[in-house]
Amino acid sequence: MDLTSKARALGLASEAAATLSSLADFPDPPPAPLPGREAADELLDAAAVEGADRADLRALWPDQDWPAAARWLVDACYARILADVGRPGWVDWPDVISADDPRVRCAPIYAFLATVDVLRERHRSRGVPEDVTAATLADLGRHVAKTRRMYGRVGLDLPVWIALHYRGSLYEVGRLQYETAYLDSGDFPELVGVVDERLVARLHIPAGEPLSADAVDASLARAGEVLSAVTGERVRVAVCTSWLLDPQLRDYLPPESNIRAFQDRFVLSDHEGPGDADMFRFVFECPEVAPDRVTPVTRLQHAVLDLLKRGGSWRVRTGWLRLP
């Protein structure tokens, strides 16, 4: 079955069908080593999947009654993960969130669950602390829960993000996440010549606990040690590209805010990009820029809408800092 036929069998929207090309290298992959439903809880625990998501994923657990196309999707996604183990940078992934069949929407989740033991062993072999491994695995459950809040049903929005974790390219160290990158590979070209280092850490900010100064300090203090164990090199610079670094936020937030203190840690580059979509996705958990669909509650949410109402636009900015 070619990819066009597979997309039709999976019930994908036309704009999502093309994303299956990321699995073109795996037309007939071997079965992913996913255990039976009786072993589901151990893997769901590792990925911190809870509540309705956990119940749905247990009930939908792949078995002999699954459609052939959906089972192919699980196996091909698993093969994609293994092929990319240790690979830095983004790798395209299928976008299946539009599928009506929950088995299709959850296929990437099952592929990641099948990779739990592979990732644990990779981390152990590189001296990654167990708490870092546990937190890194648990980001899957966090994003499955966010997907339900965004779309009202089980699935995984943007599996391309979780693929970074499960192929061993991203590590959650306390409050922050770190992904290794090379300045001369196309990442952050605006910083080539600004910092001497070639190997840097891309810094990400997961949703969750407050972005307190103490929590950020503790994460930054450990990051160099963890990344050095992984890469065999000392990583001295972290680079962040985020809506959180938009200086326009300073017009709305009090001087003592955690976000302003976080911004103060970075030297901003001149690079910037559109940020409205990120604001809605991360501040409102809304998959599109739709002011009429959201109700602001927090100071930050009111700020997002106020700037847009006044004709402004939010920006994604890039900054860098030196790790302790």
C-alpha positions in Angstrom: 0.0 0.0 0.0 1.5 3.4 -1.0 1.4 6.4 1.3 -1.6 8.0 -0.4 -3.6 4.8 0.2 -2.3 4.6 3.7 -3.4 8.2 4.4 -6.8 7.3 3.1 -7.0 4.2 5.2 -6.0 6.2 8.3 -8.7 8.8 7.7 -6.3 11.7 7.7 -7.2 15.2 6.5 -5.7 16.1 3.2 -3.2 18.6 4.6 -2.0 15.9 7.1 -1.6 13.2 4.6 1.6 14.6 3.2 3.3 14.3 6.6 3.3 10.5 6.2 6.3 11.0 3.9 8.4 11.1 7.0 7.7 7.3 7.3 8.4 6.5 3.6 11.6 4.6 4.6 9.6 2.0 6.5 7.0 0.6 4.1 7.0 -2.8 5.9 8.6 -2.4 9.3 8.9 -5.2 11.8 6.4 -5.1 14.7 7.2 -2.7 17.5 8.0 -4.6 20.7 4.9 -3.5 22.5 3.8 -5.8 25.3 0.3 -7.0 25.8 -2.4 -5.0 27.7 -1.5 -6.8 31.0 1.8 -4.9 31.0 0.3 -1.6 30.0 0.4 0.0 33.4 4.2 -0.1 33.8 4.7 1.8 30.6 1.9 4.2 31.3 3.4 4.9 34.7 6.8 5.6 33.1 5.2 8.1 30.7 3.1 9.6 33.5 -0.1 9.1 31.7 -3.1 9.6 34.0 -6.8 9.9 34.3 -9.0 9.6 31.2 -5.9 9.4 28.9 -4.7 6.3 30.8 -8.1 4.7 30.6 -8.4 5.3 26.9 -4.9 4.1 26.1 -5.5 0.9 28.0 -8.8 0.3 26.3 -7.3 1.0 22.9 -4.1 -1.0 23.4 -3.0 -2.5 20.1 -4.2 -6.1 19.5 -5.1 -8.4 16.6 -8.3 -6.5 16.0 -6.5 -3.3 15.0 -6.8 -2.1 11.3 -3.7 -3.0 9.3 -3.0 0.7 8.5 -3.1 1.8 12.2 -0.8 -1.1 13.2 1.6 -0.1 10.4 1.6 3.4 11.8 2.7 2.2 15.2 5.4 0.0 13.8 6.7 2.7 11.3 6.8 5.3 14.0 8.8 3.0 16.2 11.2 2.3 13.3 11.5 6.1 12.8 12.6 6.5 16.5 15.2 3.8 16.3 16.6 5.1 13.0 17.0 8.6 14.6 18.5 7.6 18.0 21.1 10.2 19.0 20.4 12.4 16.0 20.4 16.1 16.8 17.9 18.6 15.4 14.3 18.2 14.2 13.2 15.3 12.2 9.8 15.4 10.4 7.0 13.3 11.9 3.5 12.4 10.8 0.7 14.7 12.0 -2.3 12.4 12.8 -4.2 14.5 15.3 -7.0 15.1 12.7 -7.9 11.4 12.4 -11.3 10.4 13.7 -10.1 6.9 14.7 -8.5 7.2 18.2 -6.2 4.3 17.3 -4.7 6.4 14.6 -4.3 9.4 16.8 -2.7 7.3 19.5 -0.4 5.3 17.2 2.6 7.6 17.9 2.0 7.3 21.7 2.2 3.5 21.5 5.4 3.8 19.5 6.9 5.9 22.2 5.8 3.6 24.9 7.5 0.7 23.0 10.7 2.7 23.2 10.7 3.2 27.0 13.2 0.4 27.8 15.4 1.5 24.8 15.6 5.0 26.1 16.3 3.9 29.7 19.2 1.7 28.6 20.6 4.5 26.4 20.5 6.9 29.4 22.1 4.4 31.7 24.9 3.7 29.3 25.7 7.4 29.3 25.5 8.1 33.0 22.3 10.1 32.9 20.8 10.4 36.4 17.7 8.3 37.0 15.6 11.4 37.9 16.5 13.0 34.6 15.4 9.9 32.7 12.1 9.7 34.6 11.3 13.4 34.0 12.2 13.1 30.3 9.9 10.1 29.9 7.1 11.8 31.8 6.8 14.7 29.3 4.8 12.3 27.1 2.0 12.1 29.6 2.1 15.9 30.0 1.6 16.4 26.3 -1.1 13.8 26.0 -3.0 15.6 28.8 -2.5 18.9 27.0 -3.8 17.4 23.7 -7.0 16.4 25.5 -7.4 20.0 26.8 -6.8 21.4 23.4 -8.9 19.0 21.3 -11.2 17.4 23.8 -10.1 13.8 23.0 -7.2 11.4 23.4 -4.2 11.7 21.1 -0.8 13.5 20.8 -0.4 16.8 19.2 3.0 17.4 17.6 4.7 14.0 18.2 7.7 15.6 16.5 8.4 17.2 19.8 8.2 14.0 21.9 10.4 12.2 19.3 13.3 14.4 20.5 13.0 12.9 24.0 12.5 9.3 23.0 15.4 9.1 20.6 17.7 10.5 23.2 18.2 14.0 22.0 16.5 16.0 24.8 16.8 15.8 28.6 14.6 17.3 31.3 16.8 18.5 34.1 14.7 19.9 36.9 12.6 22.9 35.7 14.1 23.1 32.2 14.8 20.9 29.2 18.0 20.8 27.1 18.7 19.6 23.6 22.1 19.5 22.1 22.7 21.4 18.9 25.5 22.7 16.7 25.7 26.3 15.7 27.2 25.5 12.3 24.4 23.1 11.3 21.8 25.7 10.6 20.6 26.2 14.2 20.9 29.8 15.4 23.0 31.2 12.5 22.7 34.6 14.1 25.0 33.4 16.9 27.8 32.0 14.8 30.7 34.3 15.6 29.0 35.7 18.6 29.8 32.8 20.9 32.9 30.7 20.5 31.3 27.4 21.2 30.2 25.1 18.4 28.2 22.6 20.6 25.5 24.3 22.6 22.3 23.4 24.4 18.9 24.4 23.1 17.0 25.3 26.2 13.2 24.6 26.4 10.7 25.6 29.1 8.1 22.9 29.8 4.7 23.8 31.2 4.2 23.0 34.9 5.6 24.5 38.0 6.3 28.3 38.3 9.4 29.5 36.6 11.0 30.5 39.9 14.5 31.8 40.1 15.6 29.0 42.5 14.2 26.3 40.2 15.9 27.8 37.1 19.2 28.2 39.0 19.1 24.6 40.1 18.4 23.3 36.6 21.1 25.4 35.0 23.6 24.3 37.6 23.0 20.6 36.7 22.6 21.0 33.0 26.3 21.1 32.1 27.1 17.9 34.0 24.2 16.0 32.4 25.0 17.1 28.9 28.7 16.5 29.3 27.9 12.9 30.3 25.8 12.5 27.1 28.1 14.2 24.6 31.6 13.7 26.1 32.1 17.4 25.7 31.7 20.4 28.0 28.6 22.3 27.0 29.0 25.9 28.1 26.3 27.9 26.3 22.5 27.5 26.3 20.4 29.1 23.6 16.7 29.7 23.9 14.1 30.6 21.2 10.8 31.4 22.8 7.8 33.7 23.2 8.9 34.0 26.8 11.8 36.2 25.6 9.7 38.8 23.9 10.6 42.1 25.6 7.0 43.4 25.0 6.0 41.2 28.0 7.8 43.7 30.2 5.2 46.3 29.5 2.6 44.1 31.1 4.3 42.2 33.9 5.5 43.5 37.3 9.2 43.9 37.9 9.2 40.9 40.3 7.6 38.5 37.8 9.3 35.2 37.1 9.2 35.8 33.4 11.0 39.1 33.6 13.7 37.5 35.8 14.0 34.7 33.3 14.4 37.2 30.4 17.2 39.0 32.4 19.4 35.9 32.2 19.7 36.1 28.4 21.6 38.2 25.9 19.1 38.7 23.0 20.2 38.3 19.4 18.6 40.3 16.6 16.7 37.3 15.3 13.0 37.2 15.8 9.9 35.6 14.3 6.1 35.6 14.5 4.9 34.7 18.0 1.1 35.0 18.0 0.5 31.3 17.3 2.9 30.3 20.1 1.1 32.6 22.5 -2.2 30.9 21.9 -0.7 27.4 21.9 1.2 27.8 25.1 -0.6 30.5 27.1 -4.2 29.5 26.2 -3.6 25.9 25.0 -5.5 26.9 21.9 -4.4 25.3 18.6 -5.0 28.5 16.5 -4.9 32.3 16.9 -8.5 32.8 17.9 -9.1 35.7 20.4 -12.9 35.0 20.3 -12.4 31.4 21.4 -10.5 32.1 24.6 -11.4 33.7 28.0 -8.5 35.4 29.7 -8.0 34.8 33.4 -4.4 35.5 34.3 -2.4 38.7 33.9 -0.4 37.1 31.1 -3.5 36.0 29.2 -5.0 39.5 29.4 -1.7 40.8 28.1 -1.7 38.5 25.1 -5.1 39.7 24.0 -4.5 43.4 24.8 -1.5 43.7 22.5 -3.4 42.0 19.7 -6.4 44.3 20.2 -4.2 47.3 19.9 -2.9 46.1 16.6 0.4 44.6 17.9 1.9 41.2 17.3 3.9 39.0 19.6 7.4 37.9 18.6 9.5 34.8 19.3 13.0 35.9 20.3 16.4 34.1 20.6 18.8 34.7 23.4 21.8 32.9 24.9 23.5 32.5 28.3 26.5 30.8 29.7 25.9 27.7 31.9 27.4 27.7 35.4 
